Amino acid sequence: MAETEVTAVNSGITYKMLSLLGAPSLVSSVWSYVDSMIRWCWIPNWLPSWCPTSKSQLEASEDQMLRRINGAFTRQFIPIANGNLLWTLAFCSEHVKDKTPMVLLHGFGGGLGLWAQNLDALSQCRPFYALDLLGFGRSSRPVFSTDAQGAEDQFVESIEQWRTKIGLESMILLGHNLGGFLAASYSIKYPGRVKHMVLVEPWGFVACPDTSEADRPIPVWIKALGALFSPFNPLAGLRLLGPLGPTLVQTLRPDFKKKFSSMFSDNTVSDYIYHLNVQSPSGETAFKNMTDLCGWAKRPMLHRLDRLQPHTPITIFYGSRSSIDSKSGRVIKEMRPHSHVEIITIRGAGHYVFADHPADFNHRLLQACEKVD
């Protein structure tokens, strides 16, 4: 219902913009097309007939991502509130069952399969869980609040409900990108449940810079484009391409094949990423509602990180070749002079640190968490 209301509002704005051009008949014709496209991008029930995807294809692509894992693991849906389910992968060897478990939260547009190069190494030392966030991957895709705080709260509460169902007293909570933002939000609200917080290239910590006084302000035409495309979800274009989508992912992101070249020589990774991101845009819509027109967080995490308990240790990973500014890590360290804050930069790695140099990442992460127990 909320999604339909937002569509109606956006449609009305677009119609008024077109009407300013005059020529009522032309406006009417153009509007019919634009209106149908806007509604098509918002209403996921129309997608299967156009996009070559399905839940079973997503499942199969995840199976392919995990086919090289050597350790014994389980996968299952964990029920949480409102009939929702969180898809969960778990390792729990007998010899590490008494250690503090590690829980991994993926980033925007990701899924638990992207940790494929890390699972065997990280699960050797403690119980280990990776889950598809609510609204992403194979987890339930409900309607989220259109309010930034409301959407964030839904994510955080789903993690807490998941923890309760699994039966974890405490954990090492690691998040990449959007997952890092949610890990911090969760740790602030439930400090007693997090023994160590690990942020990997976190999104949403720094506020949008004030461009009015900047040396190079954002051009008006870029702002206009941002406003024009604001009604659409970030990945709507991928859905609009329909059967051309898989080829587009392979063409625009050949780096993913390279990142996982030690495991796969085919299009396993690009196929998985495609099927993750052309399903019903639930978590994607929530993310859009949490960002401004330029992709900055509406509720930057640094503005409230002072509410995080001082005894919570933090480890922050960055890639030396990433486009993500590591400034937020330095600010966090300055904000917490009497707390443990460690910043680790992986040389030669980009935003997907854990995939670019998995051996180095795994080793440094295990070292950082040694003192937890």
Phi, psi and omega in degrees: 000313180299321181296320180295320180296317179297320178300316181297317180297312180298321179298317180298319179297316181297320180297319180295322179297317180293325182296331180296342180282348183081198178051074184309318182294319178294317179301317181298317181292313180296319182299319180303319180291311182299316181299317180294323180291318179299313181294324179296320181291332182272325187267107187288343183295341181274348190289318186306328182287345183249314180272130180284070182213166176192169177297323180292327178288324175295317178300315181295321180291326176293319177303320179293322178297328186259005187291342181264003180287131183271325183288159178279128180220164177238155174225135180199161174274129177257119182287136174233197186293158175061028177076009180278158182228138175249120181286126191228135173251137184220139170241134176206085179285151183301322186284353179237009188296339181269358179276160177293126182289155175251135181238128183251132177244122182285175180265186180301133178074010183257188179197168185297337180295339181287351175270014188307323183278359183246342190299310183298314183293314185287334183276358180283338190252345183193162174303147192218134180225141171227135182228155170277122179302155176304130180089359181229164175056225182265002176288167178301150181237077182279176173278126180265163174298146176277353178270137184302313180292321179298317179295316179299317179298322178297318177299310185296316181294327178294324177293318179293320177295322176298314180302317180298315180295320180290327179092030179271129177283318179206170186199163165269120185252117181244135179222139177251135174060238176303324178299327177293319176301314181289327177298319179292317179298318178296317183295328176292318184280327182233066186298330182289349183262352185243113178275335180202131179252129180241121180251125180245108181047057187291142174264154166085015181270320183268142178285158176299128181295150178282103184279349182294331180250007182285157178296326181232081181297156179295126181301150181300323183293329177290319177298321180296318178297320179299317179293322181296319183266003182300330178292344187264151174289156184304326184253020180300325180299324179295322178289323181298331181283348176053237185294347177276351184304309181303319179294322179299315180299316180296324183283315184279334182234059177293343181297332180295323178296322179291319181301324184253022185296337178287344181250323186225145176247359182251203183264029181306312186290314181295324177297317180297314180298320179298309183293332176297324194252007175242013172283186179304125186282073183273293178297328177298317178294320177299317179298317178301321180288344179266357183242160173270188185297334183259007176092003177278152180292135176291332180236078185303138186290329181297335181290345182227009181291345177293347178275353177287134181303135183297338182278355180279112179287147182231133171240132183237126179256137172227155173262137184294339182252015182280153175277351179284127180287129180278009181304321183299324178297317179294322178295317179300318180297321178291326181289337186235065185295336182253014179240161179280116175226116180243129178251124182241125177251124179268114183294135177082359182264152175258210183296323179270068185307315186292340179260329181292314179225071187299320182297314179295315179299311182301315181297313182292325179293314179298321177298315183297333184261003184301324187277356183299321182259000000 
